[in-house]
């Protein structure tokens, strides 16, 4: 390498939401970059997981998009004046001027023919705060609130419940204060040992070594359940419930706490002073659970009642107990209620508003938190200001200089469902909805046959980009500057090394150019990411006090209201950010998944991620190091189910649902419950999302990825392209 290690650029890992600091060292060749540890990085102190160490392997990958592309058959349709569908023609290289002219002409035509709601805009959790701020501003300047991002697939229900009941849609605490202060870690629907390995090793495991107790609620035994090495004590409890029964399990916990409090009012089961002074709704919870049958609910969950009661006691009796929640809770049609019940648990026991407590969603992608914070959602402006709040909307309009639509737009899955009806064009930045949305076969059909126009800007030719009319080549995380926000609200700077391919452009520059061409005026005349960030500060109260200089190398947790503020490591010390300042308790009742096992599809399908891969795989599957660890998809099958189907460990099987089928290797294991099968979305030809159900939580509009009905067929040949990559 030509550079000395001391010359390495300090930046942030592009994978999960932990926000680990890494250094990137450039080499002799223009595209050569090498990972270096950053020993005093604020979040991880030099430690990285396997993904972070391999992150630079995709920067100069041979599959990189390097020139703007226009699809020839769509070009012919455009010149004839008839925009009917996205076709399957060949791409040809184009100049930037030609490609951007086409994009602007098509967007103007769609607005003229169908109005501004004829377009949908997809932001990306793999791009920076500044870029997501620009795409949501572009959508609103176009005249629509139809802008969304992948949090809709991951944590929309968590954001909804936290914002509604506590005030802010984010982790209430920081990982550091949780490690220092928490006595009990209640981890439900999350697997940090697999999906957030540095958080697990640096914070959770350290807390356990210092005496904390772990309660994990998950249908699948995993790296987290095994990582704390407390099996010979009662300090590690794994409640291995049936998928879709999180509400009855938490209701058992809550009813146990309420009943024990009535029997022992001075024992501290409920924090009466906290409940009286800082909450509302406990009477509703009591009414909801008045006739609740704990024994029947435990049986429905498939977990011994005594184990749930012990877990309830551990949590309620702790000095400081923290809830960690993940997609196993949020990705249900009852996702909002799932998370509300976790909030109920924290509120009735007074475990909010101080270090070591709270309700803490673990974000899956490196900027999924920030993408929401800056307003790339259809119902909120930057800083979670509601678009239908006249005062909030007008304050942003004063800065932007144009009117913002007052009605929330469609979410990304709703946009997909509306293609061919009210939605005719898409602007997609760094996302791959063909792979990430549920019922992937039908999603692809709509995109292929019913869209009039789509532009995709990305770094690789994703499954979605293949269906686009125009493809714009963007730069990677290692080539540009900006900010990202990690899972515990820490805003950090990412610093680019250099651009690898001459004719690629930064996402920010592309958006500015499109905005400038579309609209008169200087709304998109920005001189780089810091200039964008300065405007973001003006319209985003929770980030108003931040500057690039203040962020430095350590970052700042929001909220940071005024310059000089150090940010808050935990929220709600004195009051909640609700209208009356009170935390909202609300009893919830069990809702079965929208699709339950029957004679035709007798198994429950659930899904999750692997440590070595990243969502649906575009970057991780192109990394030799990561691909070597898991070269193909698989399905976990319980031994009793395997015996019934005649499956041997390692056999290839067809895993089927009402929406499609995939060919995968069967891993026979007791890690999964009988009657349940478990697979991943990381592999294009065998993605779980060919099978998942696209029904939505009616409030948050998140799909039900975690529970669907399935069946297995045996005696088939393995698919030749089962290890093909997909996008993130």
Phi, psi and omega per residue, in radians:
X1 nan 2.481 -3.073
X2 -1.412 -0.447 -3.079
X3 -1.641 2.672 3.031
X4 -1.445 2.628 3.138
X5 -0.946 -0.560 3.127
X6 -1.148 -0.299 3.128
X7 -1.546 0.011 -3.078
X8 -1.132 2.542 -3.118
X9 -1.518 2.281 3.122
X10 -1.501 2.201 -3.139
X11 -2.593 -2.875 -3.066
X12 -2.110 2.436 3.113
X13 -0.968 2.418 -3.080
X14 -1.503 0.074 -3.034
X15 -1.651 -1.859 -2.930
X16 -1.352 3.141 -3.026
X17 -1.452 0.078 3.137
X18 -1.124 -0.608 3.086
X19 1.454 0.695 -3.115
X20 -1.198 2.425 3.032
X21 -1.438 2.381 3.048
X22 -2.357 2.922 3.016
X23 -2.063 2.574 3.136
X24 -2.125 2.199 -3.117
X25 -1.905 2.209 3.120
X26 -1.498 2.634 -3.075
X27 -1.949 -2.792 -3.069
X28 -1.228 -0.695 -3.123
X29 -1.474 2.649 -3.060
X30 -0.963 -0.655 -3.084
X31 -1.672 0.017 -3.015
X32 -1.401 2.130 3.075
X33 -2.397 2.569 -3.089
X34 -2.337 2.437 3.068
X35 -1.208 2.433 2.980
X36 -2.341 2.477 3.091
X37 -1.198 2.632 3.037
X38 -1.973 1.719 -2.916
X39 -1.082 -0.599 -3.108
X40 -1.954 0.500 3.079
X41 -1.020 2.437 -2.959
X42 -1.128 -0.557 -3.069
X43 -1.569 -0.780 -2.935
X44 -2.006 -0.143 3.080
X45 0.893 0.707 3.045
X46 1.677 -0.363 3.130
X47 -1.312 2.519 3.036
X48 -2.460 2.759 3.036
X49 -1.572 -3.107 -3.083
X50 -1.106 -0.575 3.141
X51 -1.208 -0.775 3.141
X52 -1.061 -0.710 3.134
X53 -1.171 -0.399 -3.119
X54 -1.799 0.114 -2.966
X55 -1.067 -0.601 -3.075
X56 -1.297 -0.185 -3.047
X57 -1.163 -0.326 -3.090
X58 -1.742 -0.094 -3.020
X59 -1.106 -0.755 -3.136
X60 -2.008 0.666 -3.128
X61 -1.161 2.607 -3.102
X62 -1.105 -0.319 -3.128
X63 -1.511 0.004 -3.092
X64 -0.990 2.416 2.947
X65 -1.279 2.302 -3.053
X66 -2.207 -0.225 -3.125
X67 -2.403 2.589 3.007
X68 -1.057 2.544 -3.086
X69 -2.273 2.460 3.041
X70 -2.191 2.364 -3.140
X71 -1.452 2.273 -2.980
X72 -1.162 -0.737 -3.092
X73 -1.182 -0.610 3.103
X74 -1.256 -0.498 3.065
X75 -1.100 -0.720 3.114
X76 -1.145 -0.725 3.115
X77 -1.082 -0.731 -3.117
X78 -1.103 -0.747 -3.108
X79 -1.188 -0.454 3.123
X80 -1.470 -0.133 3.132
X81 1.443 0.130 -3.118
X82 -2.021 1.928 3.088
X83 -1.796 1.830 -3.034
X84 -1.980 -0.736 -3.133
X85 -2.891 2.820 3.035
X86 -1.425 2.155 -3.038
X87 -1.705 -2.936 -3.066
X88 -1.967 0.440 -3.111
X89 -1.215 3.107 -3.133
X90 -1.517 2.581 3.040
X91 -1.457 2.582 2.951
X92 -2.215 2.648 3.096
X93 -1.224 2.559 -3.126
X94 -2.424 2.864 3.010
X95 -1.355 2.830 3.082
X96 -1.087 -0.721 -3.137
X97 -1.060 -0.757 -3.131
X98 -1.132 -0.781 -3.106
X99 -1.141 -0.798 -3.116
X100 -1.210 -0.608 3.056
X101 -1.048 -0.759 3.121
X102 -1.088 -0.768 -3.140
X103 -1.040 -0.866 -3.087
X104 -1.145 -0.741 3.124
X105 -1.053 -0.774 -3.131
X106 -1.157 -0.743 3.129
X107 -1.114 -0.705 3.097
X108 -1.131 -0.684 3.131
X109 -1.149 -0.718 3.129
X110 -1.140 -0.737 3.119
X111 -1.110 -0.678 3.134
X112 -1.172 -0.707 -3.068
X113 -1.422 -0.618 -2.956
X114 -2.213 -0.031 -3.066
X115 1.454 2.945 -3.068
X116 -1.108 -0.469 3.110
X117 -1.325 0.045 2.994
X118 -1.299 -0.190 3.098
X119 -1.921 2.611 2.948
X120 -2.178 2.561 -3.091
X121 -2.171 2.256 3.127
X122 -1.958 2.002 2.951
X123 -1.386 -3.056 -3.030
X124 -2.569 2.347 3.080
X125 -1.347 -0.071 3.065
X126 -1.677 -0.046 3.057
X127 -1.899 3.088 -2.895
X128 -1.598 2.950 3.126
X129 -0.972 -0.773 -3.076
X130 -1.101 -0.663 -3.106
X131 -1.278 -0.687 3.085
X132 -1.229 -0.601 3.019
X133 -1.033 -0.747 -3.116
X134 -1.198 -0.682 -3.090
X135 -1.223 -0.594 3.091
X136 -1.290 -0.550 3.050
X137 -1.184 -0.692 3.104
X138 -1.057 -0.792 3.136
X139 -1.053 -0.775 -3.078
X140 -1.280 -0.558 3.030
X141 -1.190 -0.581 3.063
X142 -1.139 -0.467 3.074
X143 2.000 0.296 -3.096
X144 -2.382 2.639 2.980
X145 -1.714 0.266 -3.119
X146 -1.465 1.239 3.079
X147 -2.315 2.357 -3.090
X148 -2.665 3.078 -3.125
X149 -2.579 -3.126 -2.972
X150 -1.238 -0.118 3.045
X151 -1.064 -0.409 3.080
X152 -1.052 -0.502 -3.140
X153 -1.529 -0.305 -2.956
X154 -2.028 -0.946 -2.924
X155 -2.349 0.303 -3.102
X156 -1.035 -0.681 3.137
X157 -1.192 -0.603 3.086
X158 -1.137 -0.807 3.117
X159 -1.035 -0.775 -3.116
X160 -1.056 -0.910 -3.070
X161 -1.130 -0.788 -3.132
X162 -1.125 -0.765 -3.118
X163 -1.139 -0.714 -3.083
X164 -1.250 -0.729 -3.006
X165 -1.657 -0.432 -3.129
X166 -2.102 -0.591 3.063
X167 2.246 -0.485 -3.095
X168 -2.378 2.417 -3.049
X169 -1.577 1.105 -3.067
X170 -2.763 3.008 3.023
X171 -0.909 2.324 3.105
X172 -1.341 -0.370 -3.035
X173 -2.274 3.003 3.071
X174 -1.776 2.718 3.131
X175 -1.073 -0.613 -3.110
X176 -1.161 -0.796 -3.114
X177 -1.258 -0.476 3.078
X178 -1.173 -0.740 3.091
X179 -1.089 -0.752 -3.058
X180 -1.224 -0.571 -2.885
X181 -2.103 -0.399 -3.003
X182 -1.273 2.329 3.044
X183 -1.604 -0.552 -3.136
X184 -2.285 2.313 3.043
X185 -1.923 1.934 3.093
X186 -1.704 1.885 -3.042
X187 -1.938 1.933 -3.046
X188 -2.183 2.198 3.123
X189 1.190 0.382 3.134
X190 -2.397 2.655 -3.124
X191 -2.382 1.246 -3.066
X192 -1.059 -0.480 3.098
X193 -1.041 -0.512 -3.135
X194 -1.733 -0.750 -2.931
X195 -1.766 -0.338 3.096
X196 -2.426 1.088 -2.916
X197 -1.071 -0.582 -3.135
X198 -1.302 -0.654 3.024
X199 -1.050 -0.695 -3.123
X200 -1.164 -0.785 -3.069
X201 -1.393 -0.693 -3.049
X202 -1.432 -0.520 -3.028
X203 -2.043 -0.985 -3.062
X204 -1.201 -0.847 -3.131
X205 -1.127 -0.653 3.110
X206 -1.099 -0.704 3.100
X207 -1.084 -0.687 3.111
X208 -1.133 -0.736 3.109
X209 -1.077 -0.458 3.115
X210 -1.612 0.129 2.999
X211 2.009 -0.030 -3.104
X212 -1.257 2.669 3.083
X213 -1.766 2.474 3.117
X214 -1.993 2.264 2.982
X215 -2.081 2.022 3.119
X216 -1.968 2.290 3.136
X217 -2.006 1.905 -3.054
X218 -2.829 2.453 3.115
X219 -1.198 -0.236 -2.974
X220 -2.186 2.162 2.981
X221 -1.151 2.476 -2.937
X222 -2.725 -2.973 -3.096
X223 -1.109 -0.550 3.119
X224 -1.205 -0.771 -3.116
X225 -1.100 -0.419 -3.105
X226 -1.745 -0.176 -2.918
X227 -1.432 -0.294 -3.014
X228 -1.657 -0.173 3.029
X229 0.913 0.823 3.106
X230 -2.108 0.460 -3.054
X231 -1.102 -0.468 -3.089
X232 -1.565 0.149 3.104
X233 -2.239 3.085 3.057
X234 -1.658 0.355 -3.131
X235 -1.578 -0.022 3.042
X236 -2.373 1.997 -3.134
X237 -2.047 2.195 3.040
X238 -1.940 1.973 3.083
X239 -1.670 1.734 -3.022
X240 -1.604 1.480 -3.023
X241 -1.518 2.878 3.035
X242 -1.279 2.408 3.121
X243 -0.947 2.378 3.095
X244 1.554 0.135 -3.127
X245 -2.024 0.492 -3.125
X246 -1.165 -0.634 -3.136
X247 -1.144 -0.883 3.102
X248 -1.055 -0.623 3.115
X249 -1.122 -0.808 3.122
X250 -1.189 -0.540 3.062
X251 -1.176 -0.590 2.994
X252 -1.052 -0.792 3.130
X253 -1.056 -0.849 -3.090
X254 -1.151 -0.738 3.126
X255 -1.136 -0.666 3.075
X256 -1.050 -0.793 -3.140
X257 -1.113 -0.761 3.135
X258 -1.116 -0.767 -3.128
X259 -1.177 -0.737 3.131
X260 -1.149 -0.596 3.111
X261 -1.151 -0.697 3.105
X262 -1.112 -0.652 -3.130
X263 -1.349 -0.565 -3.098
X264 -2.289 1.252 -3.002
X265 -1.086 -0.336 -3.125
X266 -1.762 0.092 -3.042
X267 -1.466 -0.238 3.086
X268 1.588 0.357 3.112
X269 -1.126 -0.701 3.088
X270 -2.058 2.438 3.061
X271 -1.522 1.535 -3.026
X272 -1.090 -0.672 -3.122
X273 -1.124 -0.746 3.123
X274 -1.137 -0.812 -3.113
X275 -1.058 -0.758 -3.114
X276 -1.153 -0.761 -3.020
X277 -1.472 -0.505 -2.891
X278 -2.217 0.069 -3.111
X279 -2.329 2.911 2.965
X280 -2.421 2.622 3.013
X281 1.833 0.045 -3.093
X282 -1.146 -0.504 3.091
X283 -1.131 -0.619 3.089
X284 -1.133 -0.685 3.093
X285 -1.099 -0.779 3.141
X286 -1.088 -0.727 3.126
X287 -1.126 -0.715 -3.129
X288 -1.074 -0.644 -3.047
X289 -1.709 0.096 -3.045
X290 -1.003 -0.782 -3.107
X291 -1.857 0.321 -3.091
X292 -1.269 2.284 -3.102
X293 -1.690 1.819 -3.075
X294 -1.139 -0.706 -3.099
X295 -1.123 -0.786 -3.140
X296 -1.145 -0.658 -3.141
X297 -1.166 -0.732 3.113
X298 -1.069 -0.701 3.111
X299 -1.126 -0.699 3.115
X300 -1.107 -0.637 3.113
X301 -1.266 -0.385 -3.074
X302 1.362 0.479 -3.107
X303 -2.238 2.333 3.110
X304 -0.989 2.358 -3.127
X305 -1.005 -0.690 -3.114
X306 -1.066 -0.628 3.125
X307 -1.169 -0.710 3.127
X308 -1.173 -0.693 3.122
X309 -1.109 -0.702 3.101
X310 -1.110 -0.747 3.106
X311 -1.082 -0.725 3.100
X312 -1.040 -0.733 3.135
X313 -1.149 -0.755 3.136
X314 -1.038 -0.774 -3.114
X315 -1.201 -0.866 -3.035
X316 -1.166 -0.575 -3.087
X317 -1.510 -0.095 3.136
X318 -1.205 2.616 3.001
X319 -1.189 -0.757 3.139
X320 -2.450 2.016 -3.111
X321 -2.114 2.391 -3.092
X322 -2.106 2.388 3.033
X323 -1.726 2.319 2.994
X324 -2.038 2.301 -3.056
X325 -2.234 2.640 -3.095
X326 -2.463 -2.883 -3.030
X327 -1.207 -0.335 3.021
X328 -1.091 -0.375 3.054
X329 -1.665 -0.684 -2.976
X330 -1.433 -0.525 -2.997
X331 -1.539 1.044 3.096
X332 -2.438 2.769 3.043
X333 -1.198 -0.237 3.007
X334 -1.902 0.489 -3.054
X335 -1.037 -0.712 3.124
X336 -1.072 -0.775 3.131
X337 -1.161 -0.644 3.073
X338 -0.964 -0.885 -3.095
X339 -1.239 -0.606 3.082
X340 -1.007 -0.665 -3.132
X341 -1.205 -0.549 3.017
X342 -1.155 -0.700 3.077
X343 -1.096 -0.738 3.087
X344 -0.965 -0.792 -3.126
X345 -1.056 -0.782 -3.139
X346 -1.165 -0.693 -3.075
X347 -1.239 -0.767 -3.071
X348 -1.189 -0.422 3.127
X349 -1.717 0.026 3.106
X350 1.261 0.407 -3.092
X351 -1.655 1.055 3.047
X352 -2.642 2.636 3.025
X353 1.522 0.246 3.071
X354 -2.671 2.885 -3.127
X355 -1.027 2.566 3.048
X356 1.393 0.259 -3.072
X357 -2.288 -2.768 2.941
X358 1.680 -3.103 3.056
X359 -2.117 2.081 -2.855
X360 -2.267 1.702 3.069
X361 -1.238 2.352 3.107
X362 -1.660 1.895 -3.039
X363 -1.327 2.468 -2.995
X364 -1.515 -0.515 -3.084
X365 -2.044 2.797 -2.850
X366 -1.199 -0.348 3.074
X367 -2.352 0.520 3.106
X368 -1.161 -0.567 3.089
X369 -1.178 -0.830 -3.101
X370 -1.154 -0.611 3.133
X371 -1.051 -0.648 3.056
X372 -1.292 -0.736 -3.093
X373 -0.977 -0.645 -3.041
X374 -1.583 0.119 2.962
X375 1.677 0.271 3.139
X376 -1.438 0.948 3.098
X377 -2.463 2.713 -2.981
X378 -1.337 -0.215 -3.061
X379 -1.989 -0.092 -3.093
X380 -2.354 2.654 3.000
X381 -1.672 3.086 3.121
X382 -0.893 2.395 -3.125
X383 1.372 0.366 3.085
X384 1.092 0.529 3.030
X385 -1.427 2.194 -3.040
X386 -1.175 2.385 -3.129
X387 -1.181 -0.414 3.126
X388 -1.631 0.196 3.000
X389 -1.600 1.903 -3.031
X390 -0.996 -0.767 -3.089
X391 -1.131 -0.790 -3.141
X392 -1.123 -0.775 -3.110
X393 -1.094 -0.741 -3.119
X394 -1.167 -0.578 3.129
X395 -1.161 -0.626 3.088
X396 -1.286 -0.691 3.107
X397 -1.037 -0.594 3.121
X398 -1.076 -0.583 3.130
X399 -1.442 -0.763 -3.053
X400 -1.319 -0.592 3.129
X401 1.476 0.301 3.047
X402 -2.583 2.821 -3.111
X403 -1.368 2.519 3.126
X404 -1.893 2.344 3.088
X405 -0.966 2.486 -3.028
X406 -1.635 -0.176 3.139
X407 -1.803 2.342 3.074
X408 -0.982 2.588 3.118
X409 -1.593 -3.054 3.067
X410 -1.320 2.622 3.006
X411 -1.361 3.013 -3.062
X412 -1.108 -0.690 3.116
X413 -1.206 -0.655 3.073
X414 -1.138 -0.669 3.055
X415 -1.022 -0.804 3.124
X416 -1.050 -0.753 3.141
X417 -1.129 -0.491 -3.062
X418 -1.548 -0.027 3.130
X419 -1.063 2.299 -3.102
X420 1.552 -0.227 3.085
X421 -1.851 -1.438 3.118
X422 -1.788 -0.328 -3.121
X423 -1.823 2.228 -3.060
X424 -2.183 -0.234 3.137
X425 -2.488 2.658 3.126
X426 -2.338 2.455 2.957
X427 -2.012 1.969 -3.020
X428 -2.040 2.060 3.103
X429 -1.938 1.897 2.973
X430 1.200 0.255 3.117
X431 -2.056 2.815 3.134
X432 -2.366 1.279 -3.062
X433 -1.063 -0.411 3.081
X434 -1.009 -0.623 -3.124
X435 -1.693 -0.525 -3.000
X436 -1.565 -0.368 -3.134
X437 -1.453 2.670 3.110
X438 -1.240 2.881 -3.095
X439 0.876 1.021 -2.988
X440 -1.033 -0.562 -3.131
X441 -1.130 -0.781 3.123
X442 -1.215 -0.625 3.081
X443 -1.038 -0.830 3.128
X444 -1.079 -0.673 3.134
X445 -1.062 -0.768 3.134
X446 -1.129 -0.795 -3.129
X447 -1.095 -0.693 -3.060
X448 -1.301 -0.710 -2.923
X449 -1.840 -0.337 -2.950
X450 -2.097 -0.157 3.108
X451 -1.439 2.449 3.032
X452 -1.421 -0.698 -3.068
X453 -2.718 2.478 3.030
X454 -2.532 2.341 2.984
X455 -1.986 2.366 3.113
X456 -2.188 2.242 2.962
X457 -1.980 2.206 -2.999
X458 -2.813 3.123 3.139
X459 -1.781 -0.335 3.111
X460 -2.296 2.814 3.081
X461 -1.395 1.507 -3.104
X462 -1.322 3.020 3.095
X463 -1.057 -0.612 3.086
X464 -1.265 -0.756 3.139
X465 -1.026 -0.577 3.136
X466 -1.073 -0.431 -3.124
X467 -1.683 -0.006 -3.065
X468 -1.348 2.832 3.017
X469 -1.587 -0.565 3.081
X470 -2.350 2.343 3.084
X471 -2.103 2.210 -3.106
X472 -1.931 2.133 -3.062
X473 -1.387 2.081 -3.116
X474 -1.762 3.012 3.084
X475 -1.669 2.814 -3.136
X476 -1.506 3.042 3.126
X477 -0.988 -0.528 -3.050
X478 -1.493 0.010 -3.026
X479 -1.961 -0.036 -3.031
X480 -2.536 2.920 -3.099
X481 -1.817 2.740 3.072
X482 2.863 -2.934 3.102
X483 -2.188 2.679 3.015
X484 -2.345 2.798 -3.125
X485 -2.145 2.165 -3.039
X486 -1.488 -3.031 -2.985
X487 -1.152 -0.436 3.123
X488 -1.863 0.541 2.980
X489 1.310 0.294 3.111
X490 -1.482 2.029 3.087
X491 -1.500 2.172 -3.074
X492 -2.279 2.682 3.130
X493 -1.562 2.378 2.945
X494 -1.824 2.422 -3.060
X495 -2.165 2.230 -3.125
X496 -1.413 2.645 3.100
X497 -1.526 -1.138 3.039
X498 -2.904 2.849 3.109
X499 -1.410 2.374 -3.046
X500 -1.533 -0.775 -3.081
X501 -1.992 2.209 -2.942
X502 -1.032 -0.674 -2.996
X503 -1.708 0.216 2.944
X504 -1.461 2.822 3.117
X505 -2.344 2.644 3.072
X506 -1.175 2.543 3.119
X507 -0.949 -0.712 -3.132
X508 -1.050 -0.774 -3.114
X509 -1.177 -0.638 3.104
X510 -1.101 -0.820 -3.110
X511 -1.118 -0.705 3.105
X512 -1.080 -0.723 -3.128
X513 -1.172 -0.740 3.106
X514 -1.104 -0.784 3.135
X515 -1.098 -0.696 3.131
X516 -1.160 -0.686 3.132
X517 -1.249 -0.583 -3.088
X518 -1.318 -0.630 -2.945
X519 -2.218 2.530 3.008
X520 -1.290 2.650 3.117
X521 1.825 -3.026 -3.029
X522 -2.048 0.484 -3.112
X523 -1.070 -0.408 -3.097
X524 -2.101 0.432 3.103
X525 -1.631 1.461 -3.110
X526 -1.974 2.516 3.119
X527 -1.775 1.143 3.065
X528 1.631 3.039 -3.017
X529 -1.120 -0.627 -3.136
X530 -1.130 -0.634 3.093
X531 -1.109 -0.719 3.070
X532 -1.104 -0.763 -3.124
X533 -1.053 -0.631 3.133
X534 -1.117 -0.661 3.066
X535 -1.254 -0.690 3.078
X536 -0.939 -0.761 3.130
X537 -1.005 -0.621 -3.097
X538 -1.165 -0.551 -3.037
X539 -1.891 -0.033 -3.072
X540 -2.095 1.630 -3.040
X541 -0.974 -0.650 -3.062
X542 -1.225 -0.240 3.126
X543 -2.060 0.162 -3.002
X544 -1.059 -0.574 -3.071
X545 -1.462 0.012 -3.077
X546 -1.594 2.528 2.942
X547 -2.361 2.833 3.100
X548 -1.014 -0.724 -3.137
X549 -1.106 -0.731 -3.110
X550 -1.192 -0.598 3.119
X551 -1.093 -0.697 3.086
X552 0.868 -2.355 -3.138
X553 -1.758 -0.181 -3.064
X554 -1.784 -0.380 -3.107
X555 1.340 3.057 -3.128
X556 -2.437 2.385 3.029
X557 -1.362 2.332 2.931
X558 -1.443 2.691 0.119
X559 -1.363 2.466 3.083
X560 -2.396 1.635 -2.911
X561 -1.441 -0.541 -3.084
X562 -2.319 2.595 3.092
X563 -0.985 2.383 -3.081
X564 1.711 -0.354 3.063
X565 -1.126 2.525 3.129
X566 -1.594 -0.045 -3.094
X567 1.434 2.882 -3.071
X568 -1.915 2.157 3.105
X569 -1.341 -0.375 3.013
X570 -2.496 2.707 -3.018
X571 -1.831 2.827 2.905
X572 1.198 0.616 3.139
X573 -1.064 -0.710 -3.063
X574 -1.926 -0.589 -3.135
X575 -2.764 2.882 3.084
X576 -1.601 2.758 -3.078
X577 -1.561 0.729 3.057
X578 -1.724 3.013 -3.062
X579 -1.039 -0.675 -3.139
X580 -1.815 0.087 3.101
X581 1.391 0.079 -3.097
X582 -1.828 2.562 3.009
X583 -1.380 2.436 -3.008
X584 -1.736 2.058 2.986
X585 -1.655 2.342 3.130
X586 -2.566 2.073 3.103
X587 -1.138 2.472 3.130
X588 -2.270 2.707 -3.112
X589 -2.085 2.761 -3.068
X590 -1.123 2.373 2.973
X591 -2.186 2.201 3.083
X592 -1.191 2.696 2.978
X593 -0.951 2.678 -3.087
X594 -1.167 -0.325 3.079
X595 -2.248 2.112 -3.116
X596 -2.063 2.744 -3.098
X597 -1.003 2.540 3.078
X598 -2.509 -2.968 -3.077
X599 -1.135 -0.611 -3.090
X600 -1.380 -0.681 3.140
X601 -2.249 1.501 -2.931
X602 -1.497 -0.073 -3.071
X603 -1.832 2.724 3.004
X604 -1.712 2.154 3.086
X605 -1.684 2.275 2.990
X606 -2.333 2.846 -2.987
X607 -2.361 2.805 3.053
X608 -2.940 3.138 -3.072
X609 -1.841 2.867 3.064
X610 -1.893 2.713 3.116
X611 -1.063 -0.673 -2.993
X612 -1.417 -0.168 -3.110
X613 -2.205 2.999 -2.960
X614 -2.342 1.788 3.094
X615 0.940 -2.045 -3.091
X616 -1.751 0.189 2.706
X617 1.720 0.046 -3.034
X618 -0.946 -0.906 -3.121
X619 -1.382 -0.852 -3.025
X620 -1.152 -0.637 -3.135
X621 -1.266 -0.287 3.070
X622 -1.608 0.024 3.091
X623 -1.627 2.093 3.138
X624 -0.999 -0.697 -3.121
X625 -1.089 -0.800 -3.072
X626 -1.328 -0.692 -3.125
X627 -1.116 -0.578 -3.136
X628 -1.102 -0.568 -3.080
X629 -1.205 -0.756 3.132
X630 -2.404 1.578 -3.061
X631 -1.381 -0.216 -3.125
X632 -2.604 2.824 3.115
X633 -1.350 2.869 -3.112
X634 -2.670 2.916 3.043
X635 -2.249 2.289 3.059
X636 -1.444 2.272 -3.098
X637 -2.265 2.329 3.110
X638 -1.179 2.552 -3.113
X639 -0.953 -0.658 3.141
X640 -1.167 -0.680 3.072
X641 -1.181 -0.706 3.125
X642 -1.065 -0.717 3.123
X643 -1.131 -0.705 -3.126
X644 -1.138 -0.640 -3.127
X645 -1.551 -0.165 -3.079
X646 1.311 0.636 -3.094
X647 -1.737 2.301 2.994
X648 -1.744 2.608 3.110
X649 -0.978 2.214 -3.126
X650 1.693 -0.191 3.071
X651 -1.112 2.641 2.980
X652 -1.663 2.386 -3.087
X653 -2.323 2.835 2.951
X654 -1.637 2.108 3.036
X655 -1.752 2.160 -2.955
X656 -2.181 2.608 2.891
X657 -2.377 -3.059 3.111
X658 -1.194 -0.178 -3.055
X659 -1.864 -0.255 -3.126
X660 2.953 -2.964 3.107
X661 -2.620 2.689 3.091
X662 -2.358 2.693 3.070
X663 -1.807 2.149 -3.057
X664 -2.467 2.799 3.035
X665 -1.375 2.395 3.108
X666 -1.598 2.149 3.001
X667 -1.839 1.999 -3.107
X668 -1.498 2.098 -3.007
X669 -2.721 2.559 3.044
X670 -1.450 0.044 3.082
X671 -1.108 -0.441 -3.110
X672 -1.880 2.654 3.135
X673 -1.306 2.662 3.057
X674 -1.052 2.407 -3.128
X675 1.508 -0.001 -3.131
X676 -2.124 2.435 3.015
X677 -2.139 2.635 -2.947
X678 -2.389 2.239 3.110
X679 -2.565 -3.078 -2.964
X680 -2.163 2.863 3.085
X681 -1.740 0.264 -2.909
X682 -1.420 -0.229 -2.939
X683 -2.136 2.164 -2.949
X684 -1.042 -0.850 -3.054
X685 -1.290 -0.301 -3.104
X686 -2.369 0.816 -3.100
X687 -1.394 2.445 3.060
X688 -0.992 -0.474 -3.064
X689 -1.328 -0.027 2.892
X690 -1.269 -0.289 -3.018
X691 -1.939 -0.447 -2.965
X692 -1.212 2.781 -3.006
X693 -1.662 2.360 -3.071
X694 -1.683 0.410 2.977
X695 -1.238 2.651 -2.960
X696 -2.152 2.609 2.856
X697 -1.091 2.225 -2.977
X698 -1.167 -0.383 3.136
X699 -1.650 -0.944 -3.054
X700 -1.509 -0.274 3.133
X701 1.136 0.465 3.072
X702 -1.480 2.473 3.122
X703 -1.339 2.805 -3.128
X704 -1.617 1.350 3.127
X705 -1.287 -0.422 -2.898
X706 -1.600 -0.014 3.126
X707 -2.702 2.081 3.037
X708 -2.630 2.863 3.117
X709 -1.562 2.494 -3.045
X710 -2.536 2.895 3.059
X711 -2.506 2.771 3.133
X712 -2.076 2.396 2.960
X713 -2.029 2.466 -3.099
X714 -1.979 -3.139 3.119
X715 1.077 0.907 3.087
X716 -2.241 2.865 3.129
X717 -1.563 2.535 3.094
X718 -1.133 2.519 3.113
X719 -1.255 2.408 -3.079
X720 -1.204 -0.483 -3.096
X721 -1.944 0.527 -3.067
X722 -1.102 -0.354 -3.111
X723 -1.699 0.184 -3.123
X724 -1.067 2.610 -3.074
X725 -1.452 2.756 3.034
X726 -2.252 3.113 -3.130
X727 -1.604 2.872 3.036
X728 -1.373 nan nan
